[in-house]
Amino acid sequence: MRALMLMFAIPVALSAQTRQQITRLEDDWIKAVIARDSAAFNRMLAPNFVYTEDDRVYTKAQLIKEIMTGTDTVTSGRNEDLTVRLFGDRVAIATGWLVMSGHAAGGSPMTLRYRYTDTWVRANGRWRVAAAHDYKKP
């Protein structure tokens, strides 16, 4: 009986640990946006990463360029209603609301809300985003 309990406890513990890891990575994404940290995005995004927002599709390089050269200034951000779903030990899907505040190009205050889905894949011991989709709430 004890061996059976251990057999089920290990995957549950790993699941909780993985969910916490993905949650931290989602928070790191926000920090990278605020800091315009291209090195962080290069670490977090898979080489063949694809991003969609509304009717646009971006490669990894295109998204990083967009973030680095964008005219809005993001000063704070947070995840709301973040849920991490695991598919085995190599794929995690994170969904939630990304709320970012700062200043638009002209200096006026802004708050943006995005409903997102991020697909994280673990390869070579690292979690990286393979695909992401955002929908900006009007």
C-alpha positions in Angstrom: 0.0 0.0 0.0 2.8 2.4 0.9 4.5 1.8 -2.5 1.2 2.6 -4.3 0.8 5.8 -2.4 4.3 6.9 -3.3 3.7 6.0 -7.0 0.8 8.5 -7.1 2.4 11.1 -4.8 5.5 11.7 -7.1 3.5 12.7 -10.2 1.2 15.0 -8.2 4.3 16.7 -6.6 5.9 17.1 -10.1 2.7 18.5 -11.5 2.5 21.1 -8.7 6.2 21.9 -9.3 5.7 22.2 -13.0 2.6 24.5 -12.6 4.7 26.8 -10.3 7.5 26.8 -12.8 5.2 27.8 -15.7 3.6 30.5 -13.5 7.0 32.0 -12.8 7.8 31.9 -16.5 4.6 33.7 -17.3 5.6 36.4 -14.7 9.0 36.5 -16.3 7.3 37.3 -19.7 5.8 40.4 -18.1 9.1 41.5 -16.7 10.7 41.1 -20.1 8.1 43.2 -21.7 8.5 46.0 -19.1 12.3 45.9 -19.4 12.2 45.4 -23.2 14.6 42.5 -22.5 15.3 40.8 -25.9 17.8 38.3 -24.2 15.0 37.1 -21.9 12.7 36.6 -24.9 15.4 34.7 -26.8 15.7 32.4 -23.8 12.0 31.9 -23.4 10.8 31.5 -27.0 11.5 28.3 -28.9 13.4 28.8 -32.2 10.4 28.1 -34.3 8.0 30.1 -32.1 4.8 31.5 -33.6 2.7 34.3 -32.2 -0.8 35.4 -33.3 -2.7 38.4 -32.2 -6.0 39.2 -33.8 -5.3 38.9 -37.5 -1.5 39.0 -37.4 1.1 36.2 -37.3 4.6 36.8 -36.0 7.8 34.8 -35.9 10.1 34.9 -32.9 12.3 37.6 -34.5 9.3 39.7 -35.5 7.7 39.6 -32.1 11.0 40.5 -30.3 11.5 43.4 -32.8 7.9 44.6 -32.2 8.4 44.6 -28.4 11.8 46.3 -28.6 10.7 49.1 -31.0 7.1 49.6 -29.9 6.0 53.1 -29.0 3.9 52.3 -25.9 5.7 52.2 -22.6 4.7 49.4 -20.2 5.4 50.1 -16.6 3.5 47.3 -14.8 1.8 44.1 -15.5 0.2 41.1 -14.0 -1.5 37.8 -14.8 -5.1 37.3 -13.8 -7.0 34.0 -13.8 -3.9 32.1 -14.8 -4.5 28.3 -15.3 -1.8 25.9 -16.3 -2.9 22.6 -17.9 -0.3 19.8 -18.2 -0.2 17.3 -21.0 2.3 14.7 -19.9 5.6 16.0 -18.7 6.6 18.0 -21.8 3.7 20.2 -22.7 1.9 22.8 -20.7 -0.9 25.2 -21.8 -1.2 28.5 -19.9 -4.4 30.6 -20.2 -5.3 33.8 -18.5 -5.6 37.5 -18.7 -2.5 39.7 -19.1 -3.1 43.2 -17.7 -0.5 45.8 -18.6 -0.4 49.5 -17.7 1.8 52.3 -18.8 1.7 55.2 -21.3 0.7 55.2 -24.9 2.9 56.8 -27.6 1.5 60.2 -27.0 2.0 60.0 -23.2 -1.6 59.3 -22.2 -2.1 56.6 -19.6 -3.1 53.2 -20.9 -4.3 49.9 -19.5 -4.4 46.9 -21.9 -6.1 43.5 -21.2 -5.2 40.5 -23.3 -6.8 37.1 -23.1 -4.0 34.7 -23.9 -3.0 31.1 -24.5 0.6 30.1 -24.3 1.9 26.7 -25.3 5.0 25.7 -23.3 7.2 22.8 -24.4 10.0 21.2 -22.4 13.0 20.1 -24.4 16.6 19.5 -23.2 15.4 20.2 -19.6 14.1 23.7 -20.4 10.6 25.1 -20.8 10.1 27.4 -23.8 7.1 28.9 -25.5 6.4 27.2 -28.8 3.2 29.2 -29.6 1.2 32.1 -28.1 -2.0 33.8 -29.0 -3.4 37.0 -27.6 -6.7 38.7 -28.0 -6.7 42.4 -27.0 -10.0 43.2 -25.3 -11.5 46.3 -27.0 
